[in-house]
Structures are given as C-alpha cells and as structure tokens.
Amino acid sequence: MQSRISNSGVYYGWFVVGACFLGSLVVFGISYSFGVFFDHMLVEFGRSRGETSLVFGIQTFVMYVGAAVIGGFIDRYGTRPSLLGAMGLLGIGFGGVTMSTSFTQIILFYSIIASLGLSVVYVVSFATVPRWFKRRRGFAGGIASSGTGVGMLFATPAASALIVAVGWRSTYALFLLAALALLAIAFLVIADSPRRLDVNISREFSNAPEFESQKTSWRTQLSETVAVARTPSFLLVFFGWVCIYATLYIVFANLVIYTADTGMGRSVGVWALGLIGGATSLARLGIGLVSDKLGRTRVFVVCSGVMGLSTFMLAMINSAAAVFIFAIIYGAAYGGNGALLSPLTADLFGAKNINVIFGLISVSFAISGLLAPPLAGLIYDAFASYVPAFVAAGLIGVLGAGMVALGGDIAPSQ
C-alpha cells in the first residue's frame, strides 16, 4: 500500500500527516475525556477528589515519562512496529478497565498499562511529521495535531451519552474498539522518513536533512540528547511547558465537575470541553500556517499567554454563556500552542534524534499532569472551591509563556 500511495503523485508526507492525525485523535480523545468519567469514579470508589484525580495525574505522568524512553526505541526500530506494540498495550489496559473492581485496578490498567500504549502513539503522532516537512512544517504539524481537538470534540459528548446508556466501563470498551480501528489505518500508511520510501523531498528541504544520516549507537544518541537537554534554552522551554500545561490539566480534569458544583449543570462542562476541542482543531489548521510566516516561537508564546490569562478569568465566570466563551478562547489558544509543539522542538533543538528529544521535553507534561489535577483537588477539599486553583494556574501559565520566549531567544538553532 505504501508503494502504491507513493506513486500517486501526491507528496507522501501528507499521508503521514493523515496517519498522525488519527494517532493524535486517539490519544487525546481518550485522555482528555477523563473529566466526563471523573464524577462516576468519584461515586463508585468513594475516594476524595484529590485521590480520584490521581487516576488522570498518574496516567498523564506515565504517558509522558514513557515518551522520553520510548522515543529512543522509535528512532531506532521504527514507527510501524511501535504502533503494533501500542495497540497491544491499549488492548490489555482498557480490557482490564472494563473488568476492574477496585481503585487500585483502575490505576494499574488505565493509568499505567493503557498510558504506556498512548505514550507510543503520542510520540509517533507528534514527532514523525517534522521528518517529512521543513518549509511547511508548522502547517503540516497543525493538521496532524488537529486530531487532538477532533478527538475532544467527539469523544467527550460521546462518552457522556454512552455512559448513560451502557455505563462507564463499557464506554471504555467501545473507545478501545474505535481506537484500534483508527490505529490500524494509521499503521498501513505511516513511514519513518522520506529515505525509507525514496521520496523526492526537494519541495520541503533545500538539502539532505540531518536525520537522514546513518543511525548512531545508543551511546552516541544518549550523549547527543544529554548535550541538548543541558542547554539553558532547553531547560527554560521545559519548565515553561510545565507551567503552561498546568492550566490544561486542571481545566480538563475539573471543568465538568466545576460547572456542576456551581449550579450551571454538568452538561455545560461536557459541551464546553467539546467546544475546546472544536476551537482547537480549527485554530491548529490556521495558526500552523500563520506561524510559518510570523515565526513559530513568537506564535507559540502568544498562544500560551492567552491560555494562562483565560484560565485566570475562568475563576470569575458564573454563567453558562461565559463558560462557552472561555472554551472558545482557551481552545483556540491551545490549538495554536499544540500545533507547534513538535515544529518548535525541531526548530529550537534540531530534527536529529527528534523522537527521543521530543519525548524528553514531553516529560514536562508528565510533571504538570501528575501534580496539577491532584493539587486542584486538594485545593477544593481545603477551600470548597476551584477558584484559587484557576487563579494560581493562570498566573503560572503566563510565567511559563515568558520562560519559553526567553528560551527561544537563546536557543542555538535560532
């Protein structure tokens, strides 16, 4: 099939973009719909909000810490074998969730095993596109990552309806079947780089990309990665992402239960998450293209700052209409931010070893995902309100945007 597609006259990179779109749809459709399942787990297992938030926090931590290790294996062994392994892990993980009878089992199957599968799909979906594009890297990355918003747009309301019809465990079983079908399509067309298929890359690259050189040893790859990770620019971007994405995980884990608590209704939070997904998808398509002209670092920083400011303003919202406006603004900003994750990484730190470097910098998401939702839950348990959590996360998000701006200014590839 790859040979037939490569002879179609269309640059094969666009088919890779389509495969990565499906992968990002699966990862974030499943992960970011957790807020719909949150209150059902809260009731069934009788844990506090802080404890129940650990299900999402550990899942996020495992997914992104796993990415730091898995990226090296994908660089070495390829995307297709990696996707097969991911499908197996998802089958075990979500199969276990459907039969779980305790909170500990949910942590094991959902937060650890299934998350490792999502980790593989995440790295493949976000780090493969920069290998195929240079001139239109932002636009291509935006299209591929727009699967994130599409997944949220459809998965969140679908989960809400299915939970009512068949229960939350069976809903995860249906999600698993849909995920495996989409990943099977991605598996058929994904390819590591143009060199594998002898594709003409002259429209994207003016000379041979650095990652097309011979594979290096594990020791050399580790040495090169550590050298990048020790630079001040990498550290600034890394901790900037930790701060920026604190807003994301607090909003996604708690928005549904927040709107229910404040009397606006649970459905307001569900549809707001869907609106975030829709706005995210549209923004990724447009902002990715704009960033190729205005500068990817500059656009990323602006979008990240808006994420922080809008989260701060969420603390002052008391109507459904205002929540929906927040969702559109936040979703558009997150779309611009998310579209540029892998293009920005490649721009600042080079495309060589892109899977492992992108996986390593993604540990920043693990830190945010592990700490932010449980801390928000603990804040609620202490103050009976999410307002202090939204205020703190918003201010921290703005600080993170400033750190990325500084890191971009001093990055060696700039």
FISE-122586 format. One record per residue (C-alpha): residue in one letter; x, y, z. Coordinates in steps of 0.02 Angstrom, whole numbers, plus 32768, in hexadecimal, padded with zeros to 4 digits. Layout:
['A' [X Y Z]]
...
***
This chain:
['M' [8000 8000 8000]]
['Q' [808D 8079 8028]]
['S' [80DA 805C 7F7C]]
['R' [8034 807C 7F24]]
['I' [8016 811B 7F87]]
['S' [80C7 815C 7F69]]
['N' [80AA 814A 7EAE]]
['S' [8006 81AD 7EB3]]
['G' [805A 8254 7E8A]]
['V' [802E 829F 7F34]]
['Y' [80BE 82C1 7FAB]]
['Y' [80BE 822C 8022]]
['G' [80D8 829D 80B8]]
['W' [8021 82CE 80B0]]
['F' [7FED 8219 80C8]]
['V' [8060 8212 815F]]
['V' [8008 82AF 819F]]
['G' [7F62 8253 818E]]
['A' [7FA4 81BD 81F0]]
['C' [7FE5 822F 8278]]
['F' [7F3D 828A 827C]]
['L' [7EE9 81E3 82A6]]
['G' [7F6A 81BF 832C]]
['S' [7F54 8266 8382]]
['L' [7E97 824F 8378]]
['V' [7EA5 81AA 83D4]]
['V' [7F1D 81E7 845A]]
['F' [7EC4 8285 848C]]
['G' [7E13 824C 8469]]
['I' [7E2F 81C7 84EE]]
['S' [7E9C 822B 8565]]
['Y' [7E41 82D2 8566]]
['S' [7D94 8285 8578]]
['F' [7DC3 824D 8628]]
['G' [7D63 82DE 8674]]
['V' [7CC0 828A 863B]]
['F' [7CEF 81EB 8699]]
['F' [7D31 8247 8733]]
['D' [7C90 8258 8797]]
['H' [7C5C 81A5 8772]]
['M' [7D00 8163 87B7]]
['L' [7CEF 81DB 884A]]
['V' [7C48 818F 887A]]
['E' [7C74 80DA 8858]]
['F' [7D18 80D0 88B6]]
['G' [7CEF 814C 8940]]
['R' [7D97 81A6 893B]]
['S' [7DB4 8260 8952]]
['R' [7DC5 82D3 88BC]]
['G' [7E80 82E1 88D9]]
['E' [7E93 8223 88DA]]
['T' [7E21 8207 8845]]
['S' [7E81 8289 87E1]]
['L' [7F19 8219 87F3]]
['V' [7ECD 81A6 876F]]
['F' [7EE3 8231 86EF]]
['G' [7F83 8273 873D]]
['I' [7FDE 81CB 873B]]
['Q' [7F9D 81A6 868B]]
['T' [7FE7 824A 864D]]
['F' [808A 8230 86AB]]
['V' [80A2 8180 8667]]
['M' [8075 81B4 85B6]]
['Y' [80F4 823F 85AD]]
['V' [8180 81F2 8614]]
['G' [816B 8158 85A8]]
['A' [817E 81C7 850F]]
['A' [822E 81F8 8546]]
['V' [8265 8142 8543]]
['I' [81F7 8104 84B5]]
['G' [8233 818D 8440]]
['G' [82DF 813E 8437]]
['F' [8297 8095 8407]]
['I' [8229 80E2 8381]]
['D' [82BF 813D 8339]]
['R' [831A 8097 832F]]
['Y' [8295 8016 8304]]
['G' [8214 807B 82A4]]
['T' [8162 80B9 82B2]]
['R' [8102 8023 826F]]
['P' [8143 7FA0 82EA]]
['S' [812A 8020 8374]]
['L' [8074 803B 8344]]
['L' [8053 7F80 834B]]
['G' [809A 7F7A 83FA]]
['A' [802E 800E 842B]]
['M' [7F91 7FB8 83EE]]
['G' [7FBA 7F21 845A]]
['L' [7FD4 7F8C 84F5]]
['L' [7F31 7FE9 84D7]]
['G' [7ED5 7F43 84C7]]
['I' [7F19 7F04 856C]]
['G' [7F01 7FAA 85C5]]
['F' [7E4F 7FD3 8593]]
['G' [7E1D 7F1D 8596]]
['G' [7E52 7F1D 864C]]
['V' [7DF1 7FBD 866E]]
['T' [7D4F 7F6B 8634]]
['M' [7D66 7EE1 86B6]]
['S' [7DAD 7F4A 8743]]
['T' [7D61 7F3D 87F0]]
['S' [7DD1 7FB0 8855]]
['F' [7E25 8059 8850]]
['T' [7ED0 8005 884E]]
['Q' [7EA2 7FA2 87B2]]
['I' [7E6D 8043 875A]]
['I' [7F18 808D 8781]]
['L' [7F6F 7FF2 873E]]
['F' [7F0D 7FD8 869E]]
['Y' [7EDB 8089 866F]]
['S' [7F63 80F6 86BB]]
['I' [7FF7 8084 8697]]
['I' [7FDE 7FFE 8612]]
['A' [7F68 805C 859D]]
['S' [7FCE 80FA 85B7]]
['L' [806C 80A5 8578]]
['G' [800D 807A 84D9]]
['L' [7FD2 812E 84C8]]
['S' [8086 8166 84E5]]
['V' [80C2 8109 844B]]
['V' [8036 814D 83DF]]
['Y' [8057 81FD 8420]]
['V' [810F 81FD 83F0]]
['V' [80ED 81B2 8344]]
['S' [8061 822E 8321]]
['F' [80BF 82CB 8353]]
['A' [8174 82A6 832C]]
['T' [8164 8255 8280]]
['V' [8123 82EB 821E]]
['P' [81C1 8358 8231]]
['R' [8222 82CF 81D8]]
['W' [81B7 82EB 813D]]
['F' [81A7 83A9 813C]]
['K' [8217 8441 814D]]
['R' [81CE 84CF 80E4]]
['R' [811B 84A8 8119]]
['R' [8144 845A 81C1]]
['G' [80CD 84C7 8227]]
['F' [803A 84AB 81B2]]
['A' [8056 83EF 81A6]]
['G' [806D 83E2 8262]]
['G' [7FCD 8444 827C]]
['I' [7F68 83CE 820F]]
['A' [7FB0 8333 8263]]
['S' [7F95 8375 8313]]
['S' [7EE5 83B1 82EC]]
['G' [7EB1 82FE 830F]]
['T' [7EC3 8331 83C5]]
['G' [7E30 83A9 83B7]]
['V' [7DC8 8335 834B]]
['G' [7DDF 82AD 83CC]]
['M' [7DA4 8320 8455]]
['L' [7D14 8363 83ED]]
['F' [7CCA 82B7 83CF]]
['A' [7D0A 824D 8460]]
['T' [7CCD 82BB 84ED]]
['P' [7C14 82C6 84BE]]
['A' [7C18 8212 847E]]
['A' [7C5D 81D6 8525]]
['S' [7BD8 8237 8583]]
['A' [7B4C 81E8 851E]]
['L' [7B96 8139 8520]]
['I' [7BB1 813B 85DB]]
['V' [7AF7 815A 85F3]]
['A' [7ACC 80CE 8579]]
['V' [7B49 8045 85A4]]
['G' [7BB1 807E 863A]]
['W' [7C60 80C6 8646]]
['R' [7CBD 801F 863A]]
['S' [7C64 7FEA 859C]]
['T' [7C82 8097 8555]]
['Y' [7D3D 8079 8566]]
['A' [7D27 7FD3 850C]]
['L' [7CD5 802C 8479]]
['F' [7D5E 80AF 847B]]
['L' [7DDE 8024 846F]]
['L' [7D8C 7FD9 83D4]]
['A' [7D86 8083 837F]]
['A' [7E3C 80A6 83AD]]
['L' [7E7B 8000 8368]]
['A' [7E1E 801C 82C3]]
['L' [7E67 80CA 82AC]]
['L' [7F17 8093 82DA]]
['A' [7F0D 8003 825F]]
['I' [7EF0 8081 81D3]]
['A' [7F81 80EB 8211]]
['F' [7FF0 8051 8216]]
['L' [7FD2 802F 815D]]
['V' [8013 80D8 8121]]
['I' [808D 8119 81A5]]
['A' [8145 8122 8175]]
['D' [81DC 815D 81D8]]
['S' [822A 81D3 8158]]
['P' [8238 81F5 809D]]
['R' [82D7 818C 8092]]
['R' [8274 80EE 80B8]]
['L' [8208 8103 801D]]
['D' [8284 815F 7FAC]]
['V' [8210 81F7 7FA4]]
['N' [8243 829A 7F4D]]
['I' [8252 831D 7FD7]]
['S' [8291 83B0 7F70]]
['R' [81F3 8418 7F8F]]
['E' [820B 840E 804B]]
['F' [82C6 8403 8068]]
['S' [834E 8466 800E]]
['N' [83CF 83E1 803C]]
['A' [83D5 8337 808E]]
['P' [8386 833F 813C]]
['E' [83FB 831D 81CD]]
['F' [8394 8289 8209]]
['E' [83AF 822D 8164]]
['S' [8461 8201 8197]]
['Q' [848F 8154 81D4]]
['K' [8447 811A 8278]]
['T' [84BA 8137 830C]]
['S' [84DD 80C6 839F]]
['W' [8477 80CD 843F]]
['R' [850B 811E 8496]]
['T' [851C 81A6 8412]]
['Q' [8462 81C7 840E]]
['L' [845E 81D7 84CC]]
['S' [84F3 824C 84C9]]
['E' [84A4 82BB 8444]]
['T' [83FE 82C0 84A1]]
['V' [844F 82EA 8548]]
['A' [84B2 8376 84F4]]
['V' [840E 83C4 84B7]]
['A' [83B6 83A9 855E]]
['R' [843F 8405 85BE]]
['T' [8430 84A6 855B]]
['P' [83DD 853C 85B1]]
['S' [8361 854D 8523]]
['F' [8324 8499 8536]]
['L' [830E 84AE 85F2]]
['L' [82AE 8550 85DD]]
['V' [823A 8504 855C]]
['F' [8226 8466 85C5]]
['F' [81F2 84C1 8664]]
['G' [818D 853D 85FF]]
['W' [8126 84AC 85BD]]
['V' [8110 846A 866F]]
['C' [80C1 8511 869E]]
['I' [8059 8527 8600]]
['Y' [800C 847B 8606]]
['A' [7FDA 8487 86BC]]
['T' [7F45 84EB 8678]]
['L' [7F1A 8462 85FB]]
['Y' [7F12 83D2 8675]]
['I' [7EB3 8431 86F9]]
['V' [7E31 8468 867A]]
['F' [7E1C 83BF 8628]]
['A' [7E13 835C 86C9]]
['N' [7DA0 83D1 8729]]
['L' [7D35 843B 86B3]]
['V' [7CA0 83C3 86AE]]
['I' [7C97 83AE 876A]]
['Y' [7CB7 846A 8781]]
['T' [7C1F 849C 8719]]
['A' [7BB7 841A 8775]]
['D' [7BEE 845C 881F]]
['T' [7BC8 8511 87F4]]
['G' [7B17 84EB 87BB]]
['M' [7B34 8504 8701]]
['G' [7B1A 844C 86E1]]
['R' [7B89 83BA 86B4]]
['S' [7B5A 83C4 85FD]]
['V' [7BA4 8474 85F3]]
['G' [7C50 842E 861D]]
['V' [7C3B 839D 85A5]]
['W' [7C0F 840D 8513]]
['A' [7C95 848B 8545]]
['L' [7D19 8402 8535]]
['G' [7CD1 83DA 848A]]
['L' [7CDA 8492 845A]]
['I' [7D90 8497 8491]]
['G' [7DAF 8404 841D]]
['G' [7D57 8455 838A]]
['A' [7DAF 84FC 83A1]]
['T' [7E54 84A1 83B5]]
['S' [7E42 8445 8311]]
['L' [7E16 84E1 82AD]]
['A' [7EA1 8547 82FD]]
['R' [7F24 84C2 82D9]]
['L' [7EFE 84C8 8220]]
['G' [7F0C 8586 8214]]
['I' [7F8F 85AF 8296]]
['G' [8007 852A 8257]]
['L' [8006 857E 81AC]]
['V' [8016 862D 81F7]]
['S' [80A8 85F7 8264]]
['D' [810D 85C6 81C9]]
['K' [8107 867E 8199]]
['L' [810B 86DA 8241]]
['G' [8180 8667 82A1]]
['R' [8152 85CA 82FE]]
['T' [819F 85FD 83A5]]
['R' [8146 86A5 83A7]]
['V' [809C 8659 837F]]
['F' [80B5 85CE 8400]]
['V' [80DC 864C 8488]]
['V' [8043 86B9 8462]]
['C' [7FCE 8622 8461]]
['S' [8018 85E2 8505]]
['G' [8000 868B 8558]]
['V' [7F49 868C 8524]]
['M' [7F33 85DF 856F]]
['G' [7F71 8622 8616]]
['L' [7F09 86C1 8612]]
['S' [7E68 8667 85E2]]
['T' [7E80 85E8 866F]]
['F' [7E94 8679 86E8]]
['M' [7DF1 86C4 86A8]]
['L' [7D97 861D 86BB]]
['A' [7D9B 863B 8777]]
['M' [7D26 86D1 875E]]
['I' [7CA7 867A 86EE]]
['N' [7BF8 8652 872F]]
['S' [7B8C 8631 8696]]
['A' [7B82 85AA 8610]]
['A' [7B97 862A 8584]]
['A' [7C39 8668 85D2]]
['V' [7C79 85B6 85E4]]
['F' [7C5A 8599 852B]]
['I' [7CB6 863A 84FE]]
['F' [7D46 8602 856C]]
['A' [7D47 855A 8514]]
['I' [7D54 85AA 8467]]
['I' [7DE0 8621 849B]]
['Y' [7E40 859D 84FC]]
['G' [7E27 851B 8474]]
['A' [7E68 8590 83EC]]
['A' [7F01 85BD 8454]]
['Y' [7F23 8508 847E]]
['G' [7F0F 84DE 83C7]]
['G' [7F96 8559 8395]]
['N' [8005 851C 8421]]
['G' [7FEB 8463 83FF]]
['A' [8003 8473 8343]]
['L' [80B4 84AF 8360]]
['L' [80F3 8433 83E1]]
['S' [815B 83C5 836E]]
['P' [8183 844D 82EC]]
['L' [81C3 84BD 8378]]
['T' [822B 842F 83C0]]
['A' [8279 840C 8316]]
['D' [8297 84C6 82F7]]
['L' [82ED 84E5 839D]]
['F' [834B 8443 83B8]]
['G' [835B 83F4 830B]]
['A' [8303 8362 82B7]]
['K' [838B 82E3 82DB]]
['N' [8352 8268 8362]]
['I' [82AA 82C3 835B]]
['N' [8247 8234 83A8]]
['V' [82B4 8226 8442]]
['I' [82CA 82E3 8459]]
['F' [820F 8301 8443]]
['G' [81ED 8273 84BC]]
['L' [8267 82BD 8539]]
['I' [821E 836C 8534]]
['S' [8171 831E 8544]]
['V' [819E 82E9 85F5]]
['S' [8169 839C 861C]]
['F' [80B7 8364 85F9]]
['A' [80D0 82D3 8670]]
['I' [80FE 8349 86FD]]
['S' [8069 83BA 86DB]]
['G' [7FF2 8329 86C5]]
['L' [802A 82D1 8763]]
['L' [8029 836A 87D4]]
['A' [7FA6 83E4 8792]]
['P' [7F03 837E 879A]]
['P' [7F21 8334 8848]]
['L' [7F59 83DE 888A]]
['A' [7EBA 842C 8843]]
['G' [7E58 83A2 889B]]
['L' [7EB2 83C3 893F]]
['I' [7E91 847D 892D]]
['Y' [7DD8 8456 8916]]
['D' [7DDA 83E3 89AD]]
['A' [7E27 8471 8A14]]
['F' [7DC2 8506 89D4]]
['A' [7D25 84B3 898A]]
['S' [7D4A 8512 88E9]]
['Y' [7DB2 8501 884B]]
['V' [7DC7 85BE 883D]]
['P' [7E72 85C5 8894]]
['A' [7EB1 8538 8824]]
['F' [7E7B 8592 8785]]
['V' [7ECA 8636 87BE]]
['A' [7F70 85E4 87EC]]
['A' [7F77 857B 874D]]
['G' [7F53 8613 86E0]]
['L' [7FE0 8679 872B]]
['I' [8059 85E8 871E]]
['G' [8027 85CF 8668]]
['V' [8053 8682 863D]]
['L' [80FA 866C 8694]]
['G' [8119 85D1 862A]]
['A' [80F8 8630 8589]]
['G' [817E 86AC 85BB]]
['M' [81FA 8621 85DD]]
['V' [81DF 85D6 8530]]
['A' [81F8 8682 84E1]]
['L' [82A0 8692 8538]]
['G' [82D1 85E0 850C]]
['G' [82A9 85FE 8456]]
['D' [8315 869A 8452]]
['I' [83B0 863C 848B]]
['A' [8393 8594 8435]]
['P' [842A 855F 83CA]]
['S' [83BF 8536 8331]]
['Q' [8370 85E4 832B]]
***
